Amino acid sequence: MLVAEKNKATALDRLLFGAGGGHVPGEWGIWVFIFGDMTWYCLMCVTYMTDRVKHIAEFNRAAGTLHHDIAAVNMLLLLTSSLAVAYAVRAVRHGIRGRLVSALMAVAVTCGLAFVVNKAYEYQSMWHAGYTPIGGQAFYMWYYILTWVHLTHLIGGIFVLRFMYYVSKRSPLEPGDIRSMECCASFWHAVDLLWVILFPLLYLVR
Amino acid sequence: MLNVIQHHKQQEWRILASTPATPIWFVLLAATCYSWWLGVGHYHSTHLLTITVMSIAFGKAALIGYFFMELREAPPILRTIFTVWVMVIWTATLSVYLFY
C-alpha cells in the first residue's frame, strides 16, 4: 500500500514537474508574481476592449492620431533588449564573465532607456496636440492608463536590470546568484511580453 | 596573441548565439514589422485586421515565454499554466471584440 502510494506520488510528480524535473527559471515565487501581474494587466486590456467595442468609431478615429512608428520602434527596442538579457543569462551559465556580459547588460539598459525617451516624446507630442486623459474622450484615458502602467513596470525593470548587472559582477558566482539573474531576466521579459500585447491592442486594432 | 584573443571572443559569441532564442528574435522582429505594416493607415473597423494582428501578438507572446523566459525547458506545470494563460487572454480579447 505504502509502495503504491509512493509510486502514485512519483507519477504525479512526473506529470507536474516533468521526468527530469525541468528547470524553473529563477524561483517559483517570481512566477507567482509574474503571472499575477500579467493577469491583472491583461484584465485591464480586456476591459479596454469592452469599452472599445461600445464606441468603435470614436476609438478608431482616436487610435489614428497615435504615433504608430514610435510604438513599433519601441517594440523592436524591447525585443532586442530581451535578447541581450537572455544572452547575458546564458553567458554566466557558461562561465563567460567580464566585458561581454557588461556589454550585453549595457545594450539591454540602453534599449530600455531609449524606450522611456521615445515614450516621453510621444506623451509630450500628444499632450501638445490636445489629446489628454481629461479631455472627455475615453480612448485617451485608456491610452494614458495602459501605457503609463506599462511604463512604470519598464522603469522598475531598468532598476531590476541594474541589480542584475551588479549580481553578474560577483565573484565567484554562486548558483543562487544565477537564480537571482534568472528572476530579473524573467521580469524583464514579462515587461516585453506586455508591450507585445499592448502595441497592437492600442495602436493597430480597428 | 591578438589572434588567440579574437578566436576566444568568437567562441564566446558562438556559444551565446547557439540558442533557439537567436532565430526566434528574427521571427519576432519580422512579425512586428508585418503587424506594423498591416495596421498603419486603417481608420475603419476591419475584423480580419484585428484578428490577424492580435493572433500575431499572442503568437509572439508565446515565443517570448517559451524561448526568452525559457519555459520550453521548465517543468510541464509551469509551461502548461503559461500556455493556458496565453490562450485564455487571446480568446477573451477576441471574444469581446467579436461577440460583446
Interface residues (C-beta under 8 A of the other chain):
Chain A: L15 L16 F17 G18 G21 G22 H23 V24 P25 W31 F35 M38 T39 C42 C45 V46 M49 T50 R52 V53 I56 A57 N60 R61 G64 H68 A72 M75 L76 L79 T80 S82 L83 V85 A86 Y87 R90 A91 H94 I96 L100 E182 A185 S186 H189 A190 D192 L193 V196 I197 F199 P200 L201 Y203 L204 V205 R206
Chain B: K9 E12 I15 L16 A17 T19 A21 T22 W25 L28 L29 T32 C33 S35 W36 L38 G39 V40 H42 Y43 H44 S45 T46 L49 T50 V53 M54 I56 A57 F58 K60 A61 I64 G65 F67 F68 M69 E70 L71 E73 A74 P75 P76 I77 L78 R79 I81 F82 W85 I89 A92 T93 V96 Y97 Y100
